Amino acid sequence: MKRAEVTVHGMVQGVFFRVETRDRARSLGLSGSVTNAPDGTVHAAFEGADERVDSMVDWCRRGPSGAQVDDIEVTWVEPEGEQGFAIR
């Protein structure tokens, strides 16, 4: 089990990035959250099985159709035992 904290840069707000992130994370059984930041980025945290977290991080490099991801920052931290996945 691991946890990734991700910041996604680019045209990522107003393109259903948070909704698709939540739906994908839930389908993979991951915990965490996703939120829009005032600077135009999207912040997300994914916690769960290693390969499933890796899959979400890889997806964030592309995002949903309509998004233009320029860059992502990933920080690996200790899992927090979070339950469920929410849009904040």
C-alpha positions in Angstrom: 0.0 0.0 0.0 1.2 3.5 -0.8 0.0 7.1 -1.1 0.8 9.6 -3.9 0.1 13.3 -3.6 -0.2 14.8 -7.1 -0.4 18.4 -8.4 -1.5 18.6 -12.0 -0.6 21.7 -14.1 -2.1 22.9 -17.3 -5.7 23.5 -18.5 -7.2 21.1 -15.9 -10.0 23.1 -14.3 -13.5 23.3 -15.9 -12.9 20.1 -18.0 -14.4 17.5 -15.5 -10.9 16.6 -14.2 -12.1 16.2 -10.6 -15.2 14.2 -11.5 -13.3 11.7 -13.8 -10.5 11.5 -11.2 -13.1 10.6 -8.5 -14.8 8.0 -10.7 -11.6 6.3 -11.8 -10.2 6.3 -8.3 -13.4 4.7 -6.9 -13.4 2.1 -9.6 -9.9 1.1 -8.6 -10.8 1.0 -4.9 -8.6 3.9 -4.0 -9.0 6.3 -1.1 -8.2 10.0 -1.2 -9.5 13.3 -2.6 -9.2 15.7 -5.4 -9.6 19.5 -5.4 -9.1 22.6 -7.5 -6.5 25.0 -6.3 -6.7 28.8 -6.6 -3.6 28.8 -8.8 -5.4 26.8 -11.5 -3.9 23.4 -10.7 -5.6 20.3 -9.5 -4.4 18.6 -6.3 -5.1 14.9 -5.7 -4.1 12.2 -3.2 -4.4 8.5 -4.0 -4.0 5.8 -1.4 -4.2 2.0 -2.0 -2.6 -0.9 -3.7 0.7 0.0 -5.3 -0.2 -0.8 -8.9 -3.6 0.9 -8.7 -2.0 4.1 -7.3 0.6 3.9 -10.1 -2.3 3.6 -12.6 -4.0 6.8 -11.3 -0.7 8.7 -11.4 -0.2 7.7 -15.0 -3.7 8.7 -15.9 -3.1 12.1 -14.3 -0.3 12.7 -16.9 -3.1 12.7 -19.6 -6.3 13.6 -17.8 -9.8 13.4 -19.3 -10.5 14.4 -22.9 -10.6 18.2 -22.9 -7.8 18.6 -20.4 -4.3 19.7 -21.4 -1.8 18.5 -18.9 1.5 20.3 -19.1 3.2 18.8 -16.1 2.6 16.9 -12.9 4.4 16.8 -9.6 4.2 13.6 -7.5 5.2 13.2 -3.9 5.2 9.8 -2.3 4.2 9.8 1.4 3.2 7.3 4.0 -0.4 6.1 3.7 -2.8 7.8 6.1 -5.5 5.1 6.3 -8.0 7.4 4.5 -11.4 5.8 3.6 -13.4 6.7 0.5 -12.6 9.2 -2.3 -14.1 12.7 -2.4 -14.1 15.8 -4.4 -13.2 18.7 -2.1 
